[in-house]
Amino acid sequence: MLHNHLTLALWELRGGSGRPLLLLHGLGERTTPDSLDAVASWPGPVHGLDLTGHGASDVPKGGGYYCEILMADADAALAALQPDADGPGVTVVGRGLGGYVALLIAGARPGIVRGAVIADGPGLHGGGPGPTSPMLFRPEQDGSTPDPVALVELAMDVRPPDYARTFAWQASALSGLDTAIAISAVNRPPWLAEVASQPGVVEAELPAALELFARP
């Protein structure tokens, strides 16, 4: 899948009919066949996206990693999974970093995302709610994944709670769903604690969240 002059790997983990499930991995991870295990109860097709700089997706020269860039990766995957605007939508499950990206894309594309699940995994905390002391780093890039620049930059990504809240609001207000976001993560970084307090957001273990969003 080509996006912003980069090739992204979108894997079909299981075929089928009905609403697709899109999996977004954690920081430093990639999609593998084992990614299907935790979501095997999903009744429809399941796909996994390798985010930029991870897995089989391209590594951009010079870095420039932001979660909003990864949100655009997810947006490209949504377009590939549902090219027809009248389709059934796509449910998104994200681990760690992928959970934050799932929140962003749920708020940015409330008409397509039919439920987002935020699960524990690497990169859930990010760089905290505000800027910290500057840090100098010079990781070497050799084109392999995970890109060390991605690991550093995304681990420092600032996540203000009020910014995260805006995306939760948009997902809840504009999706038409009674529940737009389910949190299965046990950890509660400040951004996620803020999201958890919003209307249209529930706490549920992953199997229960999948059952909720699998309903027509």
N, C-alpha and C positions, 0 to 999 in steps of 0.2 A: 504494500500500500504506500503510495507516494504522497508525502505531505511536506510542504515548505522545503522542497528540494532534498528532503531526506526520505529514505525508505524505512517504513515502520513495519514490524512483524505483527500481523494479526492472525492468531492461530485459531483454527476450528478444533476445539477439544471434543465436541460431540455434536453431531447433526441432529436434525429433527424439525418439527414444525412448532409454531407458536411463538411466544415472545422470547427473543434472545436474551441471554445473560452475558454481560461483559465483565470480565475479571481484570482488575488493575493490581499489580503486584506492589510489594514494598520496596523501599530504598535498597539498591544493590541486588535485587532479586530479578527473576525472569519468569516467563511462563513455561511450565513444564507439564507433561502429562499428569503428574501428581496434583497439579493445581485443581483438577476436576474433583478430587476426593472429597473436599470439604463442602462442595455444592452439588453432590451427586443427586440429591433429592429434587433439584430443579427440573420441572417437566419439559422444558423446551431446549433449544440448542444452546450450547455454551461456547463462548469464545474468550480468548485471553490476549491482551495487548502487551507487547514489550514496549515500554515507554522509551523515549529518546535517550540514547546513551546506555541502554540496558539490553540484555539478551541479544536477539538477532537484529535489533534495530540499529540504525546508523548512529555514529558518534560525530557530532558537529565539531569542527575545528575551533578551538579557542574557548569552548565552554559556552557560557551564557544560559545557564539552567535556571529556570523559574517555574514554580508550580503552575503559573498561568500558561506557560509554554506546554507543559504536560497536559493541561486541560485542553489545549488545542489538539494535542495528539488524540485524546479521548473523543473530541468532537469529530475528528476525521474518522475514527472507528465507528461512531454512531452513524455517520453518513453512509459508510460502507455496509453496515448491518441493516439499516433501514433507508434505502434510497427513495422509497415512496413515503410522502408526507402522511398518507392515510394508513400507514402500517401500525402494528400493535405497540410500538414503542420498545424501549430497551431498558432492562433493569441492570444496575451497576453495583458490583461488589468490589470494594477496595480494601487492601491490607496496608496498614501503616501509611506511608506516603501516598499510596493509591487510594486510601480512605479519604484523605484530604482532597485529592484530585476528584474523587467521586462527589464530594460535597460541592466543589466548584462547578462541575459540569451539570449537576442536578439543578443548581440555581441558574446557570447560564442557558440551559436547554430544558426548561420545565415541560415543554410540550412533547418532548421525545423521551426523556428519562422517566420511567415509570417505577420510581422507587430507587433509592440508593442506600447501600449498607456500608457502614464504617466499621472495620474490624481492626484488631490489634495487629501490629507488624512493624518492621523496621521503618523508621522515618516518621512515625506518628506525631512525635513532638515537634519536629522541625527545629528552628532556631529560637523558639520562644516568642513571647508576645510583643517584643520591641527590640530595637537595635542593641547590639552589644559592642564590646570593645573591638576595634578593627583587628584583623588577623591577616598576616602575610602568609601566603602559601604558593607553592609552585609545583603542583603534581605533574608528573610526566604523562603525556598522552601517547599511546602507541596504537590507537585504533581498536583496542580490545574493550570488552565490556565485562563488568560495569565500568564505565569511564570514571577514573579517579576524580576528575573535575566535578562530575555529577555528584559523587558521594560527598565532596566537601561543600559545594555550593548549595545543594538541596538540604544538607544537614544544618546549614546556617539560615535557611529561608525563614523570614520573619512572618509570623501568623497572628496578627492582632485579633483578639476575640470579636471586636465589633465588625471587622471585615468578614470573618467567617459567619457571623450572625446574619449579615446582609444576604449571603447566598442561601442560608437556611430559610430566611423569610421569603425570598423569591421562589424557592422550590415549593414551599408550602402554599403560598398565595396564588401562584400561577399554574401549578400542575393540575389543579382540580382534584387532587388526592386528599383524603382525610389524613393519611400518613404518608409523607413524602420521603422521610429519612428514618432509618433504623440504625441504632448504635448497638453493636455487639461487642465493642471494645471495652475492656475492663479499665485500662488506663485512661486518665482524664487530664490531658494537657489543657491549659487555659482556653484555647480556642474551642476544644471539643466540649468542655464543661459549659461554655456559653451556648453552643449549638444544642446541647442536651436540654437546656431550659426553655427552648422555643416551642411554640405550638406546631403541631404537625410532625413532631419528632418523638420517637418512642425508643425505649431501651428493650432489646430483645436478643436472645441468643441467635446465632446464625440460622439454624434450621427453622426457627419460628419466623424470622425475618423473611426467609425465602418463601415460606408458606404464605405469608401475608401478601407479598408482592406478586406471587404467582396467580392470585385470584384475578378473574377477568375484570 
